[in-house]
């Protein structure tokens, strides 16, 4: 285990802003991870786990403690039942590589999660989802290191307390557990999930109303590319974390109140409804991008060194010389505008890493 000092974190994130890690270590094994955490604990030093950096804004002041980046690799297939296959992948694996692996082996369950950047270890923290699928739909269990006692534990699906873009790892137990591996239960030769209207329309337009897993993956990648949501490390600018805000999930009464305000602002015709996607729990998911544009911030909106993607209003982008303060101030400006316009407080999907961070990101 080699610990480095004063390491720039910006190049390790897709937004590409922020300062230094006072100490940094890449952990290739569980023992490296344990040793790094013990090293930091013996010095009463804060530590944070950084995965693929695709959902992180590093503060300009950097992180004053130890940043640990798991580099655990490996994946395997198990066949516990004739209709399903369990795929286990280590935390340091690329999430999209895992999706491609599953689709290539005819395994259904995560094809709509194609193109999401970042590592496998971050997926259950955020319960990542897109186009009608979530990791929680197929998550069987998670292997974690409990930093309270350095013990490796296995948590079954229900123990992870997954919700919409949330989990126990992000809320009640933020910073306690480090994800080592994820086990997914996928269907062999299953029918692709096409429950999201936008995806279904695009497939129908392409003449594939009954698509294969590979066709769904290709379509999702195309949709994400058109919205500027596919990370290209060779692209200098603009840079982003993809979706900066979570799509609000509203109860029926709140959705009706939102529609009334939208009508009052002239954003909807008399017979028009707020665009919404019905969730299994009865709430309706409203596109945060629609709210942002309704509050006056349209695609391509520019504020000096930051702005909104010209392809999608949900992506805040940073250009050369942008700082974390530029990004976070612009995010606050948008939040205030949406609150004033609709009475809704946007929640950030992007995580801020700084002196107050207690969360594995």
ABEGO torsion letter per residue (X at the ends): XBBBBGBBAAAABAAGBEBBBABBBBBABAAAAAAAAAAAAAAGBBBBBBBAGAABBBBAAEBABBBBBBABBEBBBBBABAABBBBBBBAABBAAAAAAAAAAAGBBGAAAABGBBEBAAAAAAAGBBBGGBBAAAABABBBBBBAAAGBBBBBBAAAAGBBBGBBAAABAABGABBBABBBBBBBBGBBBBBABAAAAAAAAAAGBABBBAAAAAAAAAAAAAAAGABBBAABAOBBBAEBABBBBBBBAAAAAAAAAAAAAAGABBAABBBBBBBBAAGBBBBBAAAAAAAAGBBBGBBBEABEBBAABAABBBBBBGBBAAAAAAAAAAAAAAAAAAAGBBBBBABBBBBAABABBX
